């Protein structure tokens, strides 16, 4: 029996392909709302960020979500991503 195919996605910061389940998905939906999609099933344009601290820093410094979604992204979205990765490590 063939092995099950593992879905890969590209990190928008480091541009490396990694397993989808190890990445955080950020979505812009039809109402133009941008949010973290913990289920990875929300409809809309998705962007993935890996759990590398350097990638999370680069994401915020270069405002990469603004480029991916072609619009201004609130600081709260970037703060939520940092909290998701760094908040869990500190507790």
Secondary structure as the mmCIF struct_conf table of DSSP 4:
data_model
#
loop_
_struct_conf.conf_type_id
_struct_conf.id
_struct_conf.beg_label_comp_id
_struct_conf.beg_label_asym_id
_struct_conf.beg_label_seq_id
_struct_conf.end_label_comp_id
_struct_conf.end_label_asym_id
_struct_conf.end_label_seq_id
HELX_LH_PP_P HELX_LH_PP_P1 UNK A 2 UNK A 7
STRN STRN1 UNK A 8 UNK A 10
STRN STRN2 UNK A 11 UNK A 11
TURN_TY1_P TURN_TY1_P1 UNK A 12 UNK A 14
STRN STRN3 UNK A 17 UNK A 19
HELX_RH_3T_P HELX_RH_3T_P1 UNK A 20 UNK A 22
BEND BEND1 UNK A 23 UNK A 23
STRN STRN4 UNK A 24 UNK A 28
TURN_TY1_P TURN_TY1_P2 UNK A 30 UNK A 31
STRN STRN5 UNK A 34 UNK A 37
BEND BEND2 UNK A 38 UNK A 40
BEND BEND3 UNK A 43 UNK A 44
STRN STRN6 UNK A 45 UNK A 49
BEND BEND4 UNK A 51 UNK A 51
HELX_RH_AL_P HELX_RH_AL_P1 UNK A 53 UNK A 61
TURN_TY1_P TURN_TY1_P3 UNK A 62 UNK A 63
HELX_RH_AL_P HELX_RH_AL_P2 UNK A 64 UNK A 69
TURN_TY1_P TURN_TY1_P4 UNK A 70 UNK A 70
BEND BEND5 UNK A 71 UNK A 71
HELX_RH_AL_P HELX_RH_AL_P3 UNK A 75 UNK A 82
HELX_RH_PI_P HELX_RH_PI_P1 UNK A 83 UNK A 87
HELX_RH_AL_P HELX_RH_AL_P4 UNK A 88 UNK A 90
#
